[in-house]
Amino acid sequence: MKKKQWYETLFENYAKTYDKESFTQGTAGECDFIEQELNHNKSLKILDVGCGTGRHSIELTKRGYAVTGIDYSEAQLTSAREKSANENLKIDFQKHDARNLPFEKEFNAAIMLCEGGFPLMETDEMNFEILKSVTKSLKEKSKFIFTTLNGLFPLFNSIEKFCAAVAKDDNATYHNNSFDLMTFRDHNTTEFVDDDGNKKTLESNERYYVPSEITWLLKSLGYKKIEIFGAKLGAFSRNDKLTTEDFEMLVIAEK
């Protein structure tokens, strides 16, 4: 039997805790930005990749958009379905591996926020499969908006100190961080409390990307226009030039 990856174990029973994490608190502001990027066109079909507990899908549906949310974690999707049912919203939440989506030119826009799958995969090739799979799901003239970890940040800053500074009392903590300059992966020990109050420890690693890599990957997939900005929690803006102080970058790609 295939060994579970750290991200599969993390999201097995983490939905309520996840919604309390500091990095999930910017939903409304992030959706304001998405609406602006889509010119408030409610006829557009949106794919939410790595939708988790459905926070962006739910907010955008409330604002009148048709959203399909996909995630690899059954537990996260169960929470998303419960939350949307409580608000009397009908949202199509589906369980899929983002590396192998079943859609073909179905959506006008895709969002992939807060490390929704990409860049958690074990290899660069698998991360690229996510970008490829999302691209296949999009119609000819469409927009792909996502955030990912900024590879310039760890060259100038401590990831461990940054995570500790933004975390609240009951948030996950990250220790023993070691950033590998050859692979641009941060290896760390993640400690968190699951929804049943059990303390868990995982050895995890995530891939950080530099802007030129993202640009090249997206160009190879046929995107004509690729723009990259700093990603401020809950306050995405085209005015934020990416710097070495931005933990995440905001990518806007157009086919």
Residue pairs with C-beta under 8 A, 6 or more apart in sequence:
5 122
6 190
6 202
6 203
6 204
6 205
7 120
7 204
8 72
8 73
9 200
9 202
10 190
10 192
10 200
10 202
10 204
11 18
11 52
11 72
11 73
11 75
11 76
12 73
12 75
12 194
13 75
13 194
13 195
13 196
13 198
14 75
14 76
14 192
14 194
14 195
15 52
15 53
15 75
15 76
15 78
15 79
15 195
16 79
16 195
17 170
17 172
17 192
17 193
17 194
17 195
18 24
18 52
18 53
18 76
19 53
19 55
19 79
20 168
20 170
20 171
21 168
21 171
21 172
22 166
22 167
22 168
22 171
22 233
23 114
23 166
23 233
24 52
24 55
24 114
25 233
25 234
26 233
26 234
26 235
27 55
27 56
27 59
27 234
28 59
28 234
29 234
29 235
29 236
30 56
30 113
30 234
30 236
31 56
31 59
31 60
31 63
33 235
33 236
33 237
34 46
34 56
34 60
34 109
34 111
34 145
35 60
35 63
37 109
37 143
37 145
37 252
38 44
38 46
38 65
38 108
38 109
38 143
42 63
42 64
42 65
44 65
44 66
44 108
44 109
45 66
45 67
45 68
45 106
45 107
45 108
45 109
46 60
46 65
46 66
46 67
46 68
46 107
46 108
46 109
46 110
46 111
47 67
47 68
47 70
47 103
47 106
47 107
47 109
47 110
47 111
47 134
47 137
47 138
48 54
48 56
48 57
48 60
48 67
48 68
48 69
48 70
48 110
48 111
48 112
48 116
49 70
49 98
49 101
49 110
49 111
49 112
49 116
49 117
49 118
49 130
49 134
49 146
50 70
50 71
50 72
50 98
50 112
50 113
50 114
50 115
50 116
50 117
50 118
51 57
51 69
51 70
51 71
51 76
51 77
51 80
51 93
51 116
52 71
52 73
52 76
52 80
52 114
52 116
53 76
53 79
53 80
53 83
54 69
54 77
54 79
54 80
54 81
54 83
54 84
54 91
54 93
56 67
56 111
56 113
57 67
57 68
57 69
57 80
57 84
57 91
57 93
58 80
58 83
58 84
58 87
58 89
58 91
60 67
61 67
61 84
61 89
61 91
62 87
62 89
67 91
67 92
68 91
68 92
68 93
68 94
68 107
69 77
69 80
69 91
69 92
69 93
69 94
70 93
70 94
70 95
70 96
70 98
70 101
71 77
71 80
71 93
71 95
71 96
71 116
72 95
72 96
72 97
72 98
72 117
74 95
77 93
77 94
77 95
80 91
80 93
81 91
81 93
84 90
84 91
84 93
96 102
98 112
98 116
98 117
98 118
98 130
98 133
98 134
99 117
99 121
99 126
99 129
99 130
99 133
100 129
100 133
101 133
101 134
101 136
101 137
103 136
103 137
104 136
104 137
105 136
105 137
105 138
105 139
105 140
106 137
106 138
106 139
107 137
107 138
107 139
107 142
108 138
108 139
108 141
108 142
108 143
109 138
109 142
109 143
109 144
109 145
110 134
110 137
110 138
110 142
110 143
110 144
110 145
110 146
111 145
111 146
112 118
112 130
112 134
112 144
112 145
112 146
112 147
113 145
113 146
113 147
114 147
115 147
115 148
115 149
115 206
116 146
117 130
118 127
118 130
118 131
118 146
118 148
119 127
119 148
119 149
119 206
119 207
119 208
119 209
120 206
120 207
121 127
121 129
121 130
121 207
124 207
127 207
128 217
131 217
131 218
131 221
132 221
134 144
135 144
135 221
135 222
135 223
135 255
138 144
138 255
139 255
140 255
141 254
141 255
142 254
142 255
143 252
143 253
143 254
143 255
144 218
144 223
144 251
144 252
144 253
144 254
144 255
145 250
145 251
145 252
145 253
146 250
146 251
147 231
147 248
147 249
147 250
147 251
148 209
148 214
148 248
148 249
148 251
149 186
149 206
149 207
149 208
149 209
149 247
149 248
149 249
150 208
150 209
150 210
150 230
150 231
150 242
150 246
150 247
150 248
150 249
151 184
151 208
151 209
151 210
151 213
152 210
152 211
152 242
152 243
152 244
152 246
153 159
153 162
153 208
153 244
153 245
153 246
153 247
154 179
154 184
154 186
154 208
155 244
156 244
156 245
157 244
157 245
158 177
159 174
159 177
159 179
159 186
159 188
160 174
160 175
160 176
160 177
160 188
162 247
163 173
163 174
164 173
164 174
167 173
170 193
171 192
172 190
172 191
172 192
173 190
173 191
173 192
174 188
174 189
174 190
174 191
175 188
175 189
175 191
176 187
176 188
176 189
177 186
177 187
177 188
178 186
178 187
178 188
179 185
179 186
179 187
179 208
180 186
180 187
183 207
184 207
184 208
184 209
184 210
185 205
185 206
185 207
185 208
186 205
186 206
186 208
187 203
187 204
187 205
188 203
188 204
188 205
189 201
189 202
189 203
189 204
190 201
190 202
190 203
190 204
191 199
191 200
191 201
191 202
192 199
192 200
192 202
193 199
193 200
194 200
209 249
211 228
211 242
211 249
214 226
214 228
214 249
214 251
215 226
215 228
218 226
218 251
218 253
219 226
222 255
223 253
223 254
223 255
224 254
224 255
225 253
225 254
226 251
226 252
226 253
226 254
227 238
227 251
227 252
227 253
228 242
228 249
228 250
228 251
228 252
229 236
229 237
229 238
229 239
229 240
229 241
229 242
229 249
229 250
229 252
230 240
230 241
230 242
230 243
230 245
230 246
230 248
230 249
230 250
231 240
231 246
231 247
231 248
231 249
231 250
232 240
232 246
236 250
238 252
240 246
240 250
242 249
